[in-house]
Amino acid sequence: MLIPVLAIGQTKDVLNSFRVYPKTDKQADFEQALTNHAQKYHTGDWKWRVWSIESGPESGGYMVTEGPFTWEAADKRGDISKEHITDWGQNVLPLTTGQGISIYPVFMPNLSTVQMTDYADKIVINHMTARPGMINAVLELIKKQQKVWMKDKQSVAVYSLVASGEPGYITVSRLKDGLKELSESYRKPMAERYNAVHGAGGFDTFLKDYALAVEKRWSELLIYHPELSSK
């Protein structure tokens, strides 16, 4: 009876994600230094995937995701070497305007329509912050959205935020067909799709519930850069 419990405890479902912003006149140097650092110091559970942020309030920056790993592995990682820290501090950070927010997103397979590592090179991230006391209401809204994603075969990965500031969720639409998925002609309007699953008037109810449960929301387009990432 213990075997399934142990297997669940060892699932690699945690990411460490942070943003960093290159100086405008040092972008090429920054990319080279970032690549060198990622490929020398970040392998295995600590592999880096590097994304350019193409739109939204943080456009022009880069997002780095480390993992996936388990909380148990993070406990056992130990201190990062002095050489590792020095390389980041002396060779990468001086080429930036500073490091942005760092978060721990945890993958939620029961809310997603795609496996965690079934990646796409272009993604749209929606960030949702719950109103105080309304985190469970946000969860219920995502469950309703999931039924729509599943019907339309839309690849969406859902993450909860752990020890990362205000409580909330992140949904990542993985654009398997590329940017053409953003075209109005690619899928029917969301209201029509939602009502087809939840009944007439369902989307209007969804919007009202959303307004009550979600404090703020913002979205962004990102593109993956394998040449900047760990090998």
C-alpha positions in Angstrom: 0.0 0.0 0.0 2.9 2.4 0.6 4.3 2.1 -3.0 1.8 4.4 -4.7 2.2 7.0 -2.0 6.0 6.9 -2.4 5.7 7.2 -6.2 3.5 10.3 -5.8 6.0 11.9 -3.4 8.7 11.5 -6.0 6.9 13.1 -8.9 9.0 15.9 -10.5 6.3 18.6 -10.6 8.1 21.7 -9.3 9.8 24.5 -11.2 11.8 27.5 -10.1 11.1 30.4 -12.5 12.7 33.8 -12.5 13.0 36.8 -14.9 16.0 38.8 -15.8 16.4 41.9 -18.0 19.5 42.7 -20.1 20.9 46.1 -20.6 19.8 47.5 -24.0 23.4 47.8 -25.3 24.6 44.5 -23.8 22.0 42.0 -25.1 24.3 39.9 -27.3 26.9 39.7 -24.5 24.2 38.9 -22.0 22.8 36.0 -24.1 26.3 34.5 -24.5 27.0 34.8 -20.7 23.6 33.3 -19.9 24.2 30.4 -22.3 27.6 29.7 -20.9 26.3 29.7 -17.3 23.2 27.5 -18.1 25.3 24.9 -20.0 28.1 24.7 -17.5 26.1 24.7 -14.2 22.6 23.6 -14.9 22.0 20.0 -15.8 19.7 17.2 -14.7 17.0 18.3 -12.3 18.4 21.8 -12.5 18.3 22.2 -16.2 17.4 25.6 -17.5 14.9 26.5 -20.3 15.3 30.1 -21.4 12.4 32.1 -22.9 12.2 35.6 -24.4 9.2 37.6 -23.2 7.6 39.1 -26.3 4.7 41.0 -25.0 3.1 42.2 -21.8 4.4 44.4 -18.9 7.8 42.5 -18.8 8.5 42.4 -22.6 12.1 42.6 -23.5 13.1 40.4 -20.5 13.9 36.7 -20.3 12.2 34.0 -18.3 14.3 31.1 -17.0 12.7 28.0 -15.8 14.7 25.5 -13.7 13.5 21.9 -13.3 11.3 20.0 -13.0 12.4 18.7 -9.7 10.8 17.5 -6.4 10.8 19.3 -3.1 12.8 16.4 -1.7 15.5 17.0 -4.4 15.6 20.7 -3.5 16.1 19.8 0.1 19.1 17.6 -0.8 20.6 20.0 -3.4 22.9 21.6 -0.8 24.9 24.8 -1.2 25.6 26.0 -4.7 29.4 26.1 -5.3 31.3 29.4 -4.9 32.4 29.0 -8.5 28.8 28.8 -9.7 27.8 31.9 -7.7 30.8 33.9 -8.8 30.1 33.1 -12.5 26.6 34.4 -12.2 27.6 37.5 -10.2 30.6 38.5 -12.3 29.7 37.4 -15.8 25.9 37.6 -16.1 24.4 40.0 -13.6 26.6 43.0 -14.7 25.0 42.8 -18.1 21.5 43.2 -16.7 19.4 45.9 -15.2 18.6 43.4 -12.4 16.7 40.2 -11.6 12.9 40.2 -11.5 10.4 38.1 -9.6 11.2 34.5 -8.7 8.4 32.0 -8.2 7.8 28.3 -7.5 5.1 27.0 -9.9 3.9 23.5 -9.1 2.3 21.5 -12.0 -1.3 20.5 -11.5 -2.0 17.4 -13.7 -5.6 17.2 -12.6 -6.3 20.7 -14.1 -4.2 20.5 -17.2 -4.8 19.0 -20.6 -1.2 18.2 -21.4 1.7 16.5 -19.7 4.2 18.7 -17.9 7.1 18.0 -20.2 5.1 18.0 -23.4 6.5 21.4 -24.3 5.9 23.9 -27.2 8.2 26.6 -28.4 5.6 29.3 -28.2 3.4 29.8 -25.2 0.9 32.3 -23.7 1.0 32.6 -20.0 -2.0 33.9 -18.1 -1.3 35.0 -14.5 -4.3 35.0 -12.1 -4.1 36.4 -8.5 -7.0 35.4 -6.3 -8.9 37.8 -4.1 -8.5 37.2 -0.4 -10.4 34.0 0.6 -11.3 33.2 -3.0 -8.5 30.8 -4.1 -10.9 27.8 -4.1 -13.3 29.8 -6.3 -10.4 30.4 -8.8 -9.8 26.6 -8.7 -13.4 25.9 -9.6 -13.2 28.4 -12.5 -10.2 26.6 -13.9 -12.0 23.2 -13.7 -14.8 24.6 -15.8 -12.3 26.0 -18.3 -10.5 22.6 -18.5 -13.7 21.0 -19.9 -13.6 23.6 -22.7 -9.9 23.1 -23.4 -10.4 19.3 -23.5 -13.3 19.5 -26.0 -11.3 21.8 -28.3 -8.0 19.7 -27.8 -6.3 22.8 -26.5 -2.9 22.2 -24.8 -2.9 24.0 -21.5 -0.7 23.4 -18.5 -1.9 24.7 -15.1 0.4 25.6 -12.2 -0.3 26.7 -8.7 2.0 29.1 -6.9 3.7 28.0 -3.8 5.5 30.3 -1.4 5.6 32.9 -4.2 3.8 36.0 -3.1 0.1 36.4 -3.5 -1.9 33.2 -4.0 -2.9 32.3 -7.5 -2.6 30.1 -10.5 -0.8 30.3 -13.9 -2.3 28.8 -17.0 0.1 28.2 -19.9 -1.4 27.7 -23.4 1.1 25.7 -25.4 0.8 26.8 -29.0 1.5 23.5 -30.7 0.5 24.9 -34.1 2.4 28.1 -33.5 1.2 31.7 -33.5 -1.6 30.9 -35.9 -3.5 29.5 -32.8 -4.0 33.2 -31.7 -5.9 34.0 -34.9 -9.7 34.5 -34.5 -10.2 32.1 -37.3 -8.3 29.2 -35.6 -10.9 28.5 -32.9 -14.5 29.8 -32.3 -14.9 32.7 -29.9 -14.4 31.6 -26.2 -18.0 32.5 -25.3 -19.4 30.2 -28.0 -17.0 27.4 -27.0 -17.8 27.8 -23.3 -21.6 27.8 -23.8 -21.3 24.7 -26.0 -19.9 22.8 -23.0 -21.7 24.5 -20.1 -25.0 25.6 -21.6 -26.5 28.8 -22.8 -25.6 31.8 -20.6 -22.8 29.8 -19.1 -20.0 32.2 -20.2 -21.8 35.2 -18.8 -22.0 33.4 -15.4 -18.4 32.5 -15.7 -17.4 36.2 -16.2 -19.4 37.3 -13.2 -17.8 34.6 -11.0 -14.4 35.5 -12.4 -14.8 39.1 -11.4 -15.7 38.1 -7.9 -12.8 35.6 -7.5 -9.9 37.1 -9.4 -8.1 40.2 -8.1 -6.0 40.8 -11.2 -5.0 39.0 -14.4 -2.4 39.6 -17.1 -1.1 37.6 -20.0 2.1 37.5 -22.1 3.6 35.7 -25.1 6.9 33.9 -24.7 9.2 32.1 -27.2 11.6 29.3 -26.2 15.3 29.6 -27.1 17.1 26.2 -27.1 20.4 27.9 -28.1 20.4 29.8 -24.8 19.3 26.9 -22.6 20.9 23.9 -21.0 21.9 21.1 -23.2 
